[in-house]
Amino acid sequence: MTSATVDQIWKWLDAVPDPEIPVISIVDLGIVRNVRWDDETLEVAVTPTYSGCPATSVISMDIETALRDRGIGKLRIKNQISPPWTTDWLSDSGRTKLEAYGIAAPQQAGGPERCPHCKSDKVEKISQFGSTPCKAQWRCTDCLEPFDYFKCI
């Protein structure tokens, strides 16, 4: 059993990539809601991006692996579905990383402001459905590159 602090555990979790968008961590994504010690058991509360997210079990397994590899013996991962996850929980760092990766970050207006490739504001929706359920497919009419848009939820 390690005597890791909650701050240290947050740092370790910040190194766990999202399995669907590995350029951002699960902390950047905002799905890790709480980390706390309950006596000798570490509890990590995780809110999936949506209730049917197929990556939920993989995320739990990745959290468990990362923490057990660092000496955490007693661990409880709690799926917290209320309040539901929102794109407002994405960190500023996560939004920047998404764009650098070629995925437009969610915008309150309901569509991307610019192309993540060439930064043009001339974009159009191709499909409401993208590479994962939480993304839509868009295209830049200047550079003609398609890109995913992380839907605002």
C-alpha positions as CSV (number, residue, x, y, z in Angstrom):
1,M,0.0,0.0,0.0
2,T,1.3,3.4,-0.9
3,S,0.8,6.6,1.0
4,A,0.2,8.7,-2.1
5,T,-1.5,12.0,-1.7
6,V,-4.7,12.8,-3.5
7,D,-2.7,15.5,-5.5
8,Q,-0.2,12.8,-6.6
9,I,-3.0,10.5,-7.7
10,W,-4.6,13.3,-9.8
11,K,-1.2,13.6,-11.5
12,W,-1.0,9.9,-12.2
13,L,-4.6,9.9,-13.6
14,D,-3.7,12.9,-15.8
15,A,-1.2,10.5,-17.5
16,V,-4.0,8.0,-18.4
17,P,-5.1,8.6,-22.0
18,D,-8.7,8.5,-23.2
19,P,-8.9,5.3,-25.2
20,E,-10.9,6.9,-28.0
21,I,-8.9,10.1,-28.2
22,P,-5.5,9.2,-26.8
23,V,-4.1,12.8,-27.2
24,I,-6.1,13.9,-24.1
25,S,-6.1,12.4,-20.6
26,I,-9.2,11.2,-18.7
27,V,-8.5,14.2,-16.5
28,D,-8.4,16.6,-19.5
29,L,-11.7,15.1,-20.6
30,G,-13.2,15.9,-17.3
31,I,-14.6,12.4,-16.6
32,V,-12.6,11.9,-13.3
33,R,-14.9,13.6,-10.9
34,N,-13.4,12.9,-7.5
35,V,-10.4,11.1,-5.9
36,R,-10.5,10.4,-2.2
37,W,-9.2,8.0,0.4
38,D,-11.9,6.1,2.4
39,D,-9.8,4.7,5.2
40,E,-7.2,2.5,3.3
41,T,-9.2,2.3,0.1
42,L,-8.8,4.7,-2.7
43,E,-12.0,5.7,-4.4
44,V,-12.0,7.2,-7.9
45,A,-15.4,8.6,-9.2
46,V,-15.7,8.6,-12.9
47,T,-18.6,10.0,-15.0
48,P,-18.8,8.5,-18.5
49,T,-19.3,10.9,-21.4
50,Y,-22.6,9.2,-22.0
51,S,-24.4,6.2,-20.5
52,G,-23.7,3.9,-23.4
53,C,-20.1,4.9,-23.9
54,P,-18.3,1.7,-25.1
55,A,-15.0,2.9,-23.6
56,T,-16.2,3.0,-20.0
57,S,-14.9,-0.5,-19.1
58,V,-11.6,0.2,-20.8
59,I,-11.2,3.5,-18.9
60,S,-11.9,1.7,-15.6
61,M,-9.3,-1.0,-16.4
62,D,-6.7,1.7,-17.4
63,I,-7.3,3.6,-14.1
64,E,-6.9,0.4,-12.2
65,T,-3.7,-0.6,-14.0
66,A,-2.2,2.9,-13.6
67,L,-2.9,3.0,-9.9
68,R,-2.0,-0.6,-9.1
69,D,1.3,-0.1,-11.0
70,R,2.1,2.7,-8.5
71,G,1.3,0.6,-5.4
72,I,-2.3,1.3,-4.8
73,G,-3.6,-1.9,-3.2
74,K,-7.2,-1.2,-2.3
75,L,-9.1,0.6,-5.0
76,R,-12.7,1.2,-5.8
77,I,-13.8,2.8,-9.1
78,K,-17.2,4.4,-8.7
79,N,-19.3,5.1,-11.8
80,Q,-21.0,8.4,-11.1
81,I,-23.8,9.2,-13.6
82,S,-25.3,12.2,-11.8
83,P,-24.7,14.9,-12.7
84,P,-24.3,13.8,-16.3
85,W,-21.0,14.6,-18.0
86,T,-20.9,17.8,-20.1
87,T,-18.4,19.1,-22.5
88,D,-18.1,22.1,-20.2
89,W,-15.9,19.7,-18.1
90,L,-13.2,19.6,-20.7
91,S,-10.1,21.4,-19.5
92,D,-8.6,24.3,-21.5
93,S,-5.6,22.1,-22.0
94,G,-7.8,19.3,-23.4
95,R,-9.5,21.7,-25.8
96,T,-6.1,22.8,-27.1
97,K,-4.8,19.2,-27.4
98,L,-8.0,18.2,-29.4
99,E,-7.5,21.0,-31.9
100,A,-3.8,20.2,-32.3
101,Y,-4.8,16.6,-33.0
102,G,-7.2,17.7,-35.7
103,I,-10.5,17.5,-33.7
104,A,-12.5,20.7,-33.3
105,A,-13.4,21.3,-29.6
106,P,-17.0,21.7,-28.7
107,Q,-18.5,25.2,-29.0
108,Q,-21.7,26.5,-27.4
109,A,-23.0,27.6,-30.8
110,G,-23.3,23.9,-31.8
111,G,-20.6,23.7,-34.5
112,P,-16.9,24.4,-34.9
113,E,-15.7,28.0,-35.2
114,R,-12.8,27.0,-37.5
115,C,-11.0,24.2,-39.2
116,P,-8.5,22.6,-36.8
117,H,-6.1,22.1,-39.8
118,C,-5.9,25.5,-41.5
119,K,-7.9,27.6,-39.1
120,S,-10.4,28.8,-41.8
121,D,-13.8,29.7,-40.6
122,K,-15.4,28.2,-43.7
123,V,-16.6,24.9,-42.5
124,E,-19.7,22.7,-43.2
125,K,-21.3,19.7,-41.5
126,I,-21.0,16.5,-43.5
127,S,-22.8,14.2,-40.9
128,Q,-24.1,14.4,-37.4
129,F,-22.3,11.1,-36.9
130,G,-18.5,10.9,-36.7
131,S,-15.9,8.3,-35.7
132,T,-17.5,7.9,-32.3
133,P,-21.0,8.8,-31.0
134,C,-19.7,11.9,-29.3
135,K,-18.3,13.4,-32.5
136,A,-19.8,14.7,-35.8
137,Q,-18.1,14.8,-39.2
138,W,-17.3,18.3,-40.7
139,R,-15.2,19.6,-43.6
140,C,-13.3,22.8,-44.3
141,T,-14.4,24.3,-47.6
142,D,-11.0,26.1,-47.9
143,C,-8.5,23.3,-47.4
144,L,-11.1,20.6,-48.1
145,E,-9.9,18.5,-45.2
146,P,-12.6,16.5,-43.2
147,F,-12.4,16.6,-39.5
148,D,-14.2,15.4,-36.4
149,Y,-16.1,17.9,-34.2
150,F,-16.5,17.0,-30.6
151,K,-20.3,17.5,-30.0
152,C,-21.3,19.9,-27.4
153,I,-23.2,18.0,-24.7
